[in-house]
Structure formats: C-alpha cells, structure tokens
Amino acid sequence: MADPPRAAVRELTVLPRAPLVAAVAALLYALWPSAQAPTAAAAEQEWTAEPAVGGRPYVYLEGLPGTVLEDRVSVTNRGARPLTVRLSTTGPKWLAFAENPVTVPARTRADVPFAMTVPASAAPGDRSARIVASADGREVAVPVHVRVGGPELAALTVEDVRVDGDLIRYTLVNRGNTVLTPRLSVRADGLTGELLRRPARALSAELGPGRRLDLTEPWPDRPALDSVDITLRATAPGAEPAEATVSALYVRWGPVIAGVLGLGAAAGCLALWRARARPAPHEPTSPERHLAQAGVQR
C-alpha cells in the first residue's frame, strides 16, 4: 500500500490544540452548575421534620385546662450516616419530649412522642408554638396550634390616654381570651362646644389575648387656646364598649404671646390718645388779679 502524501501527513499531525482545549473547557464549565445543583438540593433534603400525621402542615392540640395532650413529630434521615437532632420549643413552655436529643439512623424515620401539659390556670383561647429541630447547622420549624377549651370571654379596655402635641396617644388592652378586631371613635369637646368628632372605624391590627397595643390619633388642627375633654371609645365583636376620657389644656404660646403683645400695644395707644385729647386744667387766679379784673383797687 502506498504511503500517503507528505502534505496530507502534515495536515493530520499538525492539529490546532488550543481551540480544542478551549472548547472542552467551555463545555465542562457550562455543565458544571447543572451537575452541582442536584447535589446541593439533595444535601438540603437529607433530613426533614414534620408532624407525624401525614398531610398536615402543623400539629393541632385541643383540651381543657389541667389536661395532658400528646402527639408526635417525625424526623426523617435520608442521609448515609446517623443524624443527631436536638429539639426545642418556642411559645408556651408546656411541651416535653420523650427523647431529646434524638439520634436517627441512616435512611430511617423516627417518630418522637411529646406531651403538652395545659396548666389548670390557663385561660381559654388559642395559643401558638413551634417545635424547632436542629442538626448540621440547619433548623426546621414545625408549627403547633393549641386551643384551650372553656368559655370564651371578649374584653377590651382603653388605657393611658394622653396628649402629646398634635397627637393623642392611647393603649388598647385585650383583657379576654379571644382575638379582637377593635374599632375606635374619637370625640373632643371644648369650652365653646364640639371640636372634633370621628366616627368609629376599624383599626388595622388584631389584638391577641393579653396583648397591649400602643396607638396614636393625629389632630393637626387642634385649637390654639382651649380646655378640651377628649373621649376615645373602642368596640370589638362580643366585647362591651370601652371608653376613656382625658382633659387637656391646649395653648399655642406663639399666637397667645402675639395676642397679649397686641393687646398691650393697643392699650398703650389708647391711653396716649386719651392723654393728648384731654383739655388743659384751668389755672386758678389770685385774689388780687381777680379784683383787678373786676375794677376794684385798694
């Protein structure tokens, strides 16, 4: 078989290596993120924590004061090594775990029992808590909704009403065991009659049992000089209306001082005018001059 021409051999052996290496490197770089993403996602899902009852995003417990409520939280370890998980809670300190911390073998699910002891003195109403599972620098929270049975009580008070410049400050307090959506009306009466009347309106806040909420009412066009009684009236469904009244003396010193100075200047001008308009007093004559004027000589 004849040897290939020398020119052809030169073309086969002298290939441009630099563009080929660059193309391979670019291909690997393009594939690197997509190859790494599943690994990172898998690492993130190596373990999970959730309610033991499937299909429920939170643990729900309900009972009367003085009872013990029980449930379980599941920790699933999908990794290839044992996993130690520490459990903690936020919210009511009523939870206790049957085991803590918990070591879960590889590729295993462990259901951890826990008990919630509702104090005998607990007021009826709703509570919120969380079970927090921690491992490998990561935390997973499982919400817990608790309802303490018993008669519901809706009670609302208005407290600490005070005046601060153009603001009326006050505090709403939920004295009951239900969540309230309060409404507020404002009335102000001065020496000359009604100065302000704002009808009841819903406040953009919910008030949980036992919570206090500090709020303000603006009054930019308050009087310059007046003695005012301000009444706040708060209502909420199921609760008795609550009222609080505060008395305030509004004094804007700038206009007052200007008015006093103006009155003083006016009084001074009036006194000066009266002094200039008053006739000169009659000068009394001596007896001799009177007699001389009468034509009598001694």
VEXDRENBA-995650 format. One line per 10 residues: number of its first residue (from 1); their letters; for each residue y, x, z of C-alpha. Coordinates in nm, 4 decimals. Each point is the difference from the previous one (the first is absolute). Example, Ala and Ser with C-alpha at 12.3 -4.5 7.8 and 13.67 -1.06 7.14 Angstrom:
1) AS) -0.4500 1.2300 0.7800; 0.3440 0.1370 -0.0660
//
This chain:
1) MADPPRAAVR) 0.0000 0.0000 0.0000; 0.3370 0.1460 -0.0947; 0.2488 0.0877 0.2679; 0.3011 -0.2271 0.0244; 0.3211 0.1317 -0.1430; 0.1989 0.2256 0.2355; 0.3018 -0.2220 -0.0198; -0.2073 -0.2926 0.1239; -0.1358 0.2036 0.2920; 0.3541 0.0899 0.0983
11) ELTVLPRAPL) 0.0979 -0.3667 0.0042; -0.2958 -0.0928 0.2273; 0.0492 0.2734 0.2531; 0.3782 -0.0030 0.0284; 0.0493 -0.3497 0.1578; 0.3229 -0.0843 0.1848; -0.1150 -0.0023 0.3672; 0.3328 -0.0783 0.1641; 0.0420 -0.3538 -0.1470; -0.3626 -0.0825 0.0814
21) VAAVAALLYA) 0.0337 0.1054 0.3632; 0.3237 -0.1923 0.0310; -0.1599 -0.3151 -0.1429; -0.2923 0.0203 0.2440; 0.2345 0.0575 0.2936; 0.2155 -0.2977 -0.0997; -0.3074 -0.2228 -0.0250; -0.1211 0.1021 0.3465; 0.3467 -0.0529 0.1478; 0.0186 -0.3494 -0.1508
31) LWPSAQAPTA) -0.3410 -0.0917 0.1381; 0.0626 0.1478 0.3480; 0.1969 -0.2899 0.1616; -0.2411 -0.2645 -0.1274; -0.2918 0.2062 0.1276; 0.1620 0.0466 0.3416; 0.1222 -0.3579 0.0533; -0.3434 -0.1542 0.0653; -0.0764 0.2788 0.2457; 0.3206 -0.0669 0.1982
41) AAAEQEWTAE) -0.0607 -0.3751 -0.0069; -0.3564 0.0512 0.1150; 0.1178 0.2203 0.2864; 0.2446 -0.2710 0.1029; -0.2843 -0.2545 0.0137; -0.2478 0.2161 0.1891; 0.0356 -0.2270 0.3028; 0.1476 -0.3446 0.0682; 0.0570 -0.2313 0.2977; 0.0050 -0.3798 -0.0182
51) PAVGGRPYVY) -0.1037 -0.3146 0.1889; -0.3775 -0.0234 0.0370; 0.0031 -0.3502 -0.1475; 0.0371 0.0495 -0.3745; 0.2701 -0.1604 -0.2099; 0.2489 -0.0146 0.2856; 0.3101 0.2237 -0.0082; 0.0509 -0.0193 0.3768; -0.1809 -0.0697 0.3262; 0.0727 -0.3459 0.1428
61) LEGLPGTVLE) -0.0555 -0.0762 0.3692; 0.0757 -0.3208 0.1876; -0.0585 -0.0963 0.3609; 0.1448 -0.1255 0.3267; 0.1649 0.2190 0.2656; -0.2604 0.1788 0.2139; -0.2703 0.0104 -0.2707; -0.1647 0.2999 -0.1700; -0.0001 -0.0039 -0.3824; -0.2377 0.2233 -0.1976
71) DRVSVTNRGA) -0.0184 0.1243 -0.3585; -0.0841 0.3147 -0.1999; 0.1769 0.2419 -0.2307; -0.1929 0.1840 -0.2724; 0.0413 0.3660 -0.0944; -0.1720 0.1064 -0.3236; -0.0607 0.3696 -0.0698; -0.0650 0.0604 -0.3706; 0.0222 0.3761 0.0335; -0.2792 0.2570 0.0063
81) RPLTVRLSTT) 0.0567 0.1066 0.3618; 0.0288 -0.1786 0.3372; 0.3408 -0.1401 0.0832; 0.1589 -0.0325 0.3451; 0.2516 -0.2827 0.0252; 0.2333 -0.0633 0.2928; 0.1108 -0.3587 0.0685; 0.3273 -0.1127 0.1587; 0.2032 -0.3217 0.0220; 0.3599 -0.1136 -0.0266
91) GPKWLAFAEN) 0.1358 -0.3261 0.1395; -0.1557 -0.1674 0.3065; -0.1940 0.2521 0.2075; -0.2909 -0.2389 0.0383; -0.2586 0.1689 -0.2280; -0.2883 0.2230 0.1064; -0.2587 0.1603 -0.2355; -0.3700 0.0312 0.0724; 0.0147 0.3590 -0.1317; 0.2966 0.2281 -0.0670
101) PVTVPARTRA) 0.0088 0.2352 -0.1825; -0.2738 -0.1001 -0.2424; -0.2098 0.2443 -0.2068; -0.1202 -0.1604 -0.3237; -0.2819 0.1763 -0.1914; 0.0429 0.0786 -0.3686; -0.0219 -0.2975 -0.2367; -0.0252 -0.2415 0.2936; 0.1924 -0.3016 0.1288; 0.0487 -0.0409 0.3747
111) DVPFAMTVPA) 0.1081 -0.3276 0.1658; 0.1894 0.0741 0.3214; 0.0119 -0.2899 0.2519; 0.3183 -0.0586 0.1957; 0.1121 -0.2520 0.2598; 0.3401 -0.1517 0.0665; 0.0627 -0.1253 0.3536; 0.2796 -0.2574 0.0002; 0.1855 0.0150 0.3335; -0.0067 -0.3148 0.2090
121) SAAPGDRSAR) 0.3807 0.0122 0.0103; 0.0400 0.0227 -0.3802; 0.2271 -0.2669 -0.1408; -0.1362 -0.2110 -0.2847; 0.1087 0.1058 -0.3464; -0.0640 0.2518 -0.2767; -0.0300 0.3761 0.0363; -0.0388 0.2833 -0.2506; -0.1828 0.3292 0.0419; -0.1571 0.2753 -0.2105
131) IVASADGREV) -0.3127 0.2101 0.0268; 0.0765 0.3465 -0.1369; -0.2868 0.2246 -0.1165; 0.0849 0.3717 -0.0341; -0.2050 0.2786 -0.1615; 0.0659 0.3086 -0.2150; 0.3773 -0.0390 0.0335; -0.0081 -0.3555 -0.1392; 0.0549 -0.3372 0.1686; -0.1204 -0.3466 -0.0957
141) AVPVHVRVGG) 0.1374 -0.3070 0.1812; -0.1902 -0.3263 0.0462; 0.2313 -0.2947 0.0922; -0.1003 -0.2206 0.2930; 0.1373 -0.3542 0.0403; -0.0404 -0.1542 0.3454; 0.0697 -0.3586 0.1047; 0.0057 -0.0771 0.3701; -0.0778 -0.3672 0.0563; 0.1827 -0.2424 0.2235
151) PELAALTVED) 0.2985 -0.2354 -0.0219; 0.2777 0.1187 -0.2275; 0.3507 0.0305 0.1409; 0.3125 0.0383 -0.2142; 0.3003 0.1162 0.2016; 0.3220 0.1649 -0.1169; 0.3086 0.1244 0.1854; 0.3413 0.1378 -0.1015; 0.1137 0.2850 0.2236; 0.2618 0.2754 0.0364
161) VRVDGDLIRY) 0.2684 -0.1737 -0.2075; 0.3122 0.2172 -0.0190; 0.3017 0.0650 -0.2210; 0.0522 0.3375 -0.1658; 0.3076 -0.0025 -0.2233; -0.0831 -0.1980 -0.3146; -0.3638 -0.0431 0.1081; -0.1784 -0.2434 0.2300; -0.3061 0.1771 0.1394; -0.3010 -0.1811 0.1475
171) TLVNRGNTVL) -0.3726 0.0310 0.0672; -0.2768 -0.2476 -0.0835; -0.3079 0.0137 0.2244; -0.3370 -0.1637 -0.0669; -0.1166 -0.1177 0.3422; -0.3085 -0.1784 -0.1350; -0.3301 0.1019 -0.1594; 0.0526 -0.1093 -0.3612; 0.1861 0.1593 -0.2901; 0.3452 -0.1561 -0.0433
181) TPRLSVRADG) 0.2288 -0.0317 -0.3028; 0.3377 -0.0602 0.1659; 0.3120 -0.1697 -0.1367; 0.3519 0.0573 0.1333; 0.3283 -0.1937 0.0075; 0.3372 0.1283 0.1275; 0.3010 -0.1826 0.1425; 0.3275 0.1382 0.1382; 0.2734 -0.2027 0.1733; 0.3467 0.1320 0.0881
191) LTGELLRRPA) 0.3025 -0.1340 0.1845; 0.1088 -0.1923 -0.3080; -0.3409 -0.1403 -0.0908; -0.2960 0.0992 -0.2160; 0.0296 0.3431 -0.1628; -0.3477 0.0566 -0.1437; -0.2999 -0.2140 -0.0879; -0.3047 0.1357 -0.1834; -0.2902 -0.2425 -0.0527; -0.3556 0.0978 0.0874
201) RALSAELGPG) -0.1606 0.2444 -0.2421; -0.3319 0.1832 -0.0074; 0.0039 0.3627 0.1132; -0.1819 0.2530 -0.2168; -0.2372 0.1079 0.2761; -0.3150 -0.1149 0.1775; -0.0193 0.0321 0.3751; -0.3410 0.0785 0.1458; -0.1066 -0.0924 0.3548; 0.1949 0.1962 0.2591
211) RRLDLTEPWP) 0.2245 0.1653 -0.2574; 0.3780 0.0473 0.0293; 0.2276 0.0114 -0.3030; 0.3577 0.1364 0.0161; 0.2248 -0.1666 -0.2607; 0.3685 -0.0336 -0.0896; 0.2239 -0.2704 -0.1459; 0.3078 0.1210 -0.1912; 0.3343 -0.1708 0.0621; 0.2568 0.1907 -0.2075
221) DRPALDSVDI) 0.2674 -0.2731 0.0165; -0.0004 -0.0282 0.3780; 0.3297 -0.1134 0.1613; 0.2725 0.2516 0.0803; 0.0777 -0.1487 0.3403; -0.2130 -0.2668 0.1629; -0.2445 -0.0738 0.2796; -0.3268 -0.1020 -0.1661; -0.3333 -0.1468 0.1097; -0.2815 0.1065 -0.2376
231) TLRATAPGAE) -0.3290 -0.1927 0.0053; -0.3198 0.1130 -0.1731; -0.2804 -0.2538 -0.0446; -0.3486 0.1165 -0.1049; -0.2876 -0.2253 -0.1052; -0.3590 0.0535 -0.1154; -0.2843 -0.2406 -0.0863; -0.1712 -0.1208 0.3161; 0.2523 0.1628 0.2354; 0.2803 -0.1575 0.1984
241) PAEATVSALY) 0.3479 0.0904 -0.1315; 0.1606 0.2913 0.1820; 0.3750 0.0467 0.0518; 0.2232 0.2684 0.1438; 0.3813 0.0036 0.0329; 0.2361 0.2908 0.0537; 0.3764 -0.0083 0.0597; 0.2177 0.2594 -0.1678; 0.3710 0.0786 -0.0123; 0.0992 0.1059 -0.3500
251) VRWGPVIAGV) 0.3100 0.2168 -0.0063; 0.1052 0.2003 -0.3044; 0.2516 0.2333 0.1581; 0.1744 0.0973 -0.3223; 0.1277 -0.3484 -0.0858; 0.0637 -0.0754 0.3690; 0.2123 0.3111 0.0539; 0.1862 -0.0662 -0.3244; 0.0659 -0.3556 0.1147; 0.1226 0.1121 0.3430
261) LGLGAAAGCL) 0.2291 0.2581 -0.1557; 0.1273 -0.2609 -0.2423; 0.0739 -0.2446 0.2806; 0.1716 0.2728 0.1986; 0.2178 0.0942 -0.2940; 0.0880 -0.3635 -0.0631; 0.0928 -0.0510 0.3671; 0.2221 0.3077 -0.0073; 0.1782 -0.1133 -0.3144; 0.0591 -0.3451 0.1515
271) ALWRARARPA) 0.1452 0.1472 0.3167; 0.2332 0.2265 -0.1985; 0.1170 -0.2894 -0.2149; 0.0729 -0.2125 0.3037; 0.1921 0.2829 0.1599; 0.2212 0.0429 -0.3064; 0.0584 -0.3723 -0.0446; 0.1078 -0.0576 0.3627; 0.3901 -0.0449 0.0401; 0.1936 0.2598 0.2022
281) PHEPTSPERH) 0.0623 -0.1043 0.3601; 0.3587 -0.1292 0.0857; 0.2051 0.2635 0.1785; 0.1620 -0.1442 0.3143; 0.3814 0.0398 0.0337; 0.1830 0.1302 0.3017; 0.2287 -0.2392 0.1981; 0.3085 0.1889 -0.1113; -0.0888 -0.0247 -0.3667; -0.0787 -0.3653 0.0457
291) LAQAGVQR) 0.3351 -0.0636 0.1623; 0.1811 0.2023 -0.2644; -0.1619 -0.1971 -0.2708; 0.1084 -0.3146 0.1842; 0.3697 0.1186 0.0077; 0.0123 0.0466 0.3787; 0.1579 0.3204 0.1354; 0.0185 0.1235 0.3538
//
